[in-house]
Amino acid sequence: MAKKPKQDEIDPETMAIIEWCIEVEGFLVAGGATQEQAQEHIEEEVEWFTDLYYDGLTPEQAAKEALADPQP
C-alpha cells in the first residue's frame, strides 16, 4: 500500500520550483533589489515566475525578465 504523504511534506516538483525561486531571488538581489523586495516580488508574482520555470528559463534569465519588465 502506498504511503500517504504527511500534510507538511512538500512534493519534489514543488520543492524544485521553490529552490528555483530562491536562485531567482539571488539574481534579483545582484541586480539591485533588496532581499525583501526580491522576496516580495516573487511572492506577488508567483504564478508568473512559475510560468517562467515551466517555460524552461534559468533563474538568471527569469531575474533579467523581472528586472527588465517588472510585473504590475
N, C-alpha and C positions, 0 to 999 in steps of 0.2 A: 504494500500500500504506500502511495506517495506521501511524503512528509508535508504537512500543511505548514506554509511559512508563518513565522511569528509576525504579529502586526508591525513590529518595529524593524523588521528586516527589509532591506532595500534590494530590489531585483537588480541583476547585473546590468541591464540596459539603462535603467535609471541612474545607477551608480556611474556608468560611463559618461552620461550626459553631465552629471554633477562635476565629475573630475574635469571634463572638457571646459565647463563654465569657469571652474577655478583657474584653469590656464588662461582663458579669455580675460578674466579679471586681472591677472598679472600683466598682460599686454595692454590693457586699458590704463593701468597704473603707469606703466612705462611710457604710455602716450600722453600722460599729463593729468589724468584723473586721480583723485584721491581714492584710497581703498574704499571708503564709504560711498563715494559717488559711483565707483565701478560696481560695487555690490548692489546698490540701489537700482542702477540702470539695468543690470541683469535681472533682478527680481521683477522690475516693472515690465520688462520686455522678454520675459522667459519664453513665451510662445515663439517670438521672432528668433531668438537665439536657438531654440530647439529646432526650428526650421533650418537654420544655417548649419546646425550639427548634422541633420539628416541630408542636407544638400552636399555634404562632404567637405565643407570648409574646415581649414585648420583653425585652431584657436587664434593664431596670429591674423589670419585672413578675416575672421569674424570681428576681431577687435578693430581692424582697419576699416571694415564696413561701418561699424558703430561710430567710430571717431569721424569718419568722412560724412556720414549721413545719419545723425542721431535720430532715433525714432521719437515721434511725438508723445 
